[in-house]
Amino acid sequence: MEVELAINTFFVLFCTFLLIWTILGISLFYSGLTQRRSSLTLLASSLLFYALVLVDWYIWGYSLCYSPSNNRFIGSLDYAVLRHLSNPSYYLYATSTRGDIASVVHFLFNGHIKLTCVALTFPACAAERGRLMPMLVFVLLWSAIVYNPVVFWFWNDNGWLAVQNSKYPVLDFAGGNCVHIVSGFTALAYSFYVGPRNPKTLEDYRSSNNSFVVLGLFFVLTGWCGFIAGCDFNFSYNALYIITETLLCACTAGMIWMAIDYYFSAIPLGDCEEIQDIELQNMGASNCLPYSLRGDGTNATREKATKMQRSISVVSFSSGMMCGLVVFTPGGGYVSSGLTIWKAIVFGVVGGAAGNIGTRLKYFLRVDDALDIFSVHGVCGVVGSLMVGIFADDVLGSKGGWVSGNWIQVPYQILGVVVTAVYVFLVNLCLLFIVDHIPGLHLRIDKEYKKRLRHNSDHNNTDSEPRYPTRSEKAELQGSDAYDLNGEFSMDYMEFIRVINPDDYATEPLIYYDQEYRHENTFVHQDEHEGLRKRGVQEHN
């Protein structure tokens, strides 16, 4: 192996290892943002998806994305199970505009890009209400019919939207379309189809572990540098500029998002009734809104909202940094050089503002995107792709963007964004419908929830729902950790409750505490009851 080839191969292999940290960071990030009853599902399920998708990638996913084909929409099976590597002439993966690396490392690196897209999307797209097993089946279909064709369009030389050999060259350096728009619009379709979370789970909403959010962000930030720089397949000064601009863009976007939230954190959002019409009416989420949005009409709450002091938020800053990473992904090497580092600041400002504003879209669309995947990845992916059409340099086989005199690149970018978004959203809805109607594979834990929601909406009666929950609703209220993981929780204190008064507890074999189903709800088994009662008596005395 030649020295240059060995260096490039080792560099991309190192970036592949960084992507594993990215996947772990995403899992920690999402796990910390969800409530404690579902936090382990968000943390551990990425490992299940990792194993499933990597095997799928080996069997035929890589071939469908990167093998030569007679059409311009999907690859052949010539590279299935890496059988092409039996021919020594395929040991090298050569590119015309980027570096050359060993083919097996190209397989591993791009496989982990796909795994990153999966981790960004699943199971967070149905957080706190979706079932895990049907989602695994859906991911297999999504991989073959959604992700693989889109990657072929942009990153295979035969793709109809590829920079090389295409009438419509759309610039996508590291996955603005292939990763983020696919992720964002998949999450939008999934959240729309499974319906909103049960409002009983939203009262006094509290994220499980904000420390996980910060720790996960550090992992993501580290791995993302390898994500974007590795797509150049070349260890050079350009890779160093890409890493520098990635970090600058992320930091800028984080400060912009936090500044916006800091300014609006002490400002009531207007009339409660008007906002409540836009808010997630059918989700019953008024109890989890800021005081200025709650519809109780009391002067006390309005006064409290008015006097609320401005404050910074670690979660806001973390979300903003994530937007900065997303918005810079499609640009990458197309906007990175020693003379244009300032572009990272522009991308960060626009990305942080767009992501923050994008979080409001779910209220107008009436889609309960629990972790804002659509706004962070869908909206920022679209914005980043469009900005590449403006700011791209004439490098890596492209003619540049508008600032380089190639204004036609902007319409090409719009074409790529629209085609990807529409295709991903509509095909995902069809796949969700198919999986949901397979016996035993209903997508939601409480499979009757949407039916009850439509019934209440049609009769304009929110009190028609029975006072005591059905069996499937109880399962959803317990959380996905209890349902999908057989009661395995991320922290042991999930098994306990705070004892206020032992007389509050009944003596049935399975006791449901607090009839209003607030945030502290839990189930207590009979064999734990006496110990809790004795401890409660001691504390009460």
Secondary structure, DSSP 8 states (H G I E B T S, - for coil): --HHHHHHHHHHHHHHHHHHHHHHHHHHHHHHHS-TTSHHHHHHHHHHHHHHHHHHIIIIIHHHHHS--SSSSS--STTGGGGGGGSGGGSEE--SSS--EEHHHHHHHHHHHHHHHHHHHTTGGGTTTB-HHHHHHHHHHHIIIIIHHHHHHHHSTTSTT-STT-SS----SS-IIIIIIHHHHHHHHHHHHH----GGGTTT---S-HHHHHHHHHHHHHHHHHHHHHTT-S-SHHHHHHHHHHHHHHHHHHHHHHHHHHHHTTS--S-HHHHHHHS-GGGTGGGGS-GGG-TT--HHHHHHHHH------HHHHHHHHHHHHHHHTTTGGGS-STT-THHHHHHHHHHHHHHHHHTTHHHHHT---TT-HIIIIIIHHHHHHHHHHHH--S-TT----GGGT-TTHHHHHHHHHHHHHHHHHHHHHHHHHHHHTSTT--SBSSTTHHHHHHHHHHTT-TT-S-SS--HHHHHHHH-HHHHHSTT--SSGGGG----S-GGG---SSEEE--TT--TT--EEEHHHHHHHHHHHHHHH-
